[in-house]
Amino acid sequence: MQFNRSLRLAALSFLLAGPAHAISYEVWVSDQTNSQGISRENPNGTHGGFLRVFDGEDLDSDDKPRHRALDTAWLWPTALANTGSHVVRIHGMTPSPNHNYLAVSFVASGHLGLVDARKRRAVALFRTTATKNGDLDGAGNAIDGSTKSGQQNHLTLWSPDGKYLLISNQNGKLLERVNLSWDKEGNITKAVFDAAASLDLVGGNGRIVTQPVSDRSFRIGSVSGTVADGQSPLTPAGEHKQNAQTRPNNAAVCSGIAGDNHTALITLAGGGLFVVDYTSTPMQIVAEYDKNTISAAGCGATESGGFTWLNAGVFKANVASFALYRLPTEWPSAPEFNPPNSPAPEVVYQDQDHAQTIPPSNVIQGNNRDAHGFGFTLNRTYLHQFDRVKNNVEVFHVGTGERNTYYLTTIDGQEPNGQNESNACTTTPGASYDPTDPSKRNPSGIAVYNDPSPDLFDLSPHGNRFYVALRGPNPLSITHAAAGSCPGLGIVELDATGGGKHGVLTRVIPLEWFDYSGATNISDPHAAVVRIK
């Protein structure tokens, strides 16, 4: 996962100083499918999901590596009793700076789980704040009569020093924080959900529906304070946090850490961006951008070459969304702040159809786009931006901005531009689409027999490949962009002579989990992360 790639540089630099074979690692894949509650009434299940763990040595040497599947319902068996809900739809994972732990995000139920990756056991579980999420009045306040509520955890990010976990509470439209304490051996001794630190990205009265909770069966986890209702609907610069003209939907999509070690970039579903000082209590906005300056729904932000890189991806069906920006690495500390849209971002690349509504006929022809998740090569020279819809990868030289493209697939059997196509993705067992019937195409418009639909990915510690989660034919999120034909772990080999300028999808390790009928593969991998042992 590419939101905070710099967290691992110190560890990797030490490991890479030795021989390559000394690097011991594993790859974790989050599978969103429901592992529990599969029945005639609920053929696709009701809750749970899998953390699938591959050993790096097996991936390097075995064409059919085995993996261990950790059922999240078994890791957190008391979630319903102690937090009011089972864990539902595991979305993303991020490793701690020392790689001993993983923060696991559940986008449907709003949980944050902590896993000791060394021991394969859960050590804490929290459920985020629920808010009223309806329309706003003229003053930016939530309308009291609104009954719609939101409570999610789309992504949780570690601060570089390991002191904080930042939660993008997407439908709650909050940024929330967990404070961490460590012992000298690199073990977490306390994880405290600091409710007083929560930042309401909308503001107004009557927003808070429920307070965050901790599963009391885990001794290191607790909640401190309460999330304040009635937070200001205005930014420090005096602008409305959310309104139709500037930021119409402040659902927090993803976050990325800037290079100054005290600010995070929070991307917004309706467009725009907040830069937040996450060390202040409550957390505070120190820079803001509107939808006309930063496009919607980015999910990728990290530092390289003296810049913070940020993308913009798809949020609505039939809207092409592919842009890449560069921003500073240094931002004000609260209570200081920048004027709106300052400093101006540099637009590194923007597709010709970016932010345009794409008619269905053109979607079928492959004009739609979705930039989602990016990563750098080991030497930090090239940035690889994957496209969930078009199944290609745009590669940018960090210094010169030079762009080239490679493909993870052929398109309807045709060779697109003759550049590094792959047929590694083929029909998966139980796929619900008929590749021989042109009318049965997934929403991206690509025939499903070779539609890898890449999602979040990570770089191997050797720097020779990307490990990427490939979505399934029955995606549980972003269905208009993420349906794919080969759910599994994809391996993209990077060229050795070009310094990582090109890649080829050489292998797909299929993942399977079937519905009640036993005929439909409902596996839906969403993220792949590398953990150094």
Sequence and secondary structure as in RCSB ss.txt:
>XXXX:A:sequence
MQFNRSLRLAALSFLLAGPAHAISYEVWVSDQTNSQGISRENPNGTHGGFLRVFDGEDLDSDDKPRHRALDTAWL
WPTALANTGSHVVRIHGMTPSPNHNYLAVSFVASGHLGLVDARKRRAVALFRTTATKNGDLDGAGNAIDGSTKSG
QQNHLTLWSPDGKYLLISNQNGKLLERVNLSWDKEGNITKAVFDAAASLDLVGGNGRIVTQPVSDRSFRIGSVSG
TVADGQSPLTPAGEHKQNAQTRPNNAAVCSGIAGDNHTALITLAGGGLFVVDYTSTPMQIVAEYDKNTISAAGCG
ATESGGFTWLNAGVFKANVASFALYRLPTEWPSAPEFNPPNSPAPEVVYQDQDHAQTIPPSNVIQGNNRDAHGFG
FTLNRTYLHQFDRVKNNVEVFHVGTGERNTYYLTTIDGQEPNGQNESNACTTTPGASYDPTDPSKRNPSGIAVYN
DPSPDLFDLSPHGNRFYVALRGPNPLSITHAAAGSCPGLGIVELDATGGGKHGVLTRVIPLEWFDYSGATNISDP
HAAVVRIK
>XXXX:A:secstr
  TTGGGGHHHHHHHHTS GGG  EEEEEEE S  B  SSSSTT SBB EEEEEEHHHHHH SS  EEEEEHHHH
STTHHHHHSS  B EEEEEE TTSSEEEEEETTT EEEEEETTTTEEEEEEE  EEE   B TTS B TT   EE
   SEEEE TTSSEEEEEETTTTEEEEEEEEE TTS EEEEEEEGGG EESS BTT EEE  EE TTSTTEEEES
   SSB SB TTS BSSBTTTBS   EEEEEE TTSSEEEEEETTS EEEEETTSSS EEEEEE TTTS S    
EEEETTEEEEEE   STTB B EEEEE S    TT    TT S  EEEEE TTTT B  HHHHHTT   BEEEEE
E TTS EEEEEETTT EEEEEETTT  EEEEESS BTTB STTSS        TT SS TT TT   TT S GGG
   EEEEEE TTSSEEEEEE  SS SS HHHH  S  EEEEEEE TTTTSS EEEEEEEE   B TTSSSB   E
EEEEEEE 
